[in-house]
């Protein structure tokens, strides 16, 4: 039988040990990554995040427009004093 430490690492690797993020946390992480210089490559993922925030998004909408709408939605949802990811 494997050592307990090894078993714990294997279990975490197979099942995942990251906490599930809320829709707002996912949107905050997306905006933080883009603000840090990241480039949004997957438009479908961005649209899914926008839809999870309650936004109606066309599949033909430019990604930059969708990102701006996500920013506005986050401003409405989170007060300016609250900590962000």
N, C-alpha and C positions, 0 to 999 in steps of 0.2 A: 504494500500500500504506500502511495506517495506521502512524503512529509507534509504536515499541515500547511506550511508556508507555500509549498508548491501547489497544493490543492487549491488554496485560496487564490493564488495568481491565475491558475487555469480557469477557475470558476469565474473570476472577474473578467478574464479575456473572452470567454465564451458567452457569458450572459450580459456583459457590459456592467460597468459600475458607475456610469455617469448618471446624475440625477436628471429626471425629465424636466425640461424647461417649459415654462408657460409660453403662451403666444407672445405676450409682451416681452418676455426675456429673449425669445428668439429674434424678435424684431430689433430689440436693443443691441443684441450681439451682431446682427447683420449691419446695422448702421455704424456701430463701433468699428467693425472690420473695414468698412468702406472708408470711414473717416481716417483710419490708420493707413490708408493707401491701397487697400485691397480693391480688386476689380471684380464686379459681379459677373460671373460667367453663366450661371444657370437661371435664365429668366423664369422658368417654371417654378423653381424654388422660391424666388422672390414673389411671384404672383401668389403662391400658396401661403406665404407668410402674410401678405396683404389681405388675402381672403379670410385668413384666420382672425384678423383684426376687425373683420366686418366690412372691409372695403370691396366694392365691385370693381373687378379688373378685367379688361378686355385682353384676350390673348394677343392682340395686335398693338397694345399700348406700349410705348417706348419704356424701357427699363428705368431710365432717369425720371420719367414722370411718376412711375409707380414708387420709386424710392422717395421722391418728394412727398407723395401722399402718405407713405409710411411714416416719414418724419413728422408730418402734421398730425397724424393719428396718435403718435407717441406723445406729442406735446399736449394733446387733449387728455390722454389717459394718465400720464405721469406728471405730477406737479414739478415745477422747476427745482425745488429744493431736494427732491428725492435722489438717492444714490443710483447710479447707473452701472451696468456691467463693465 
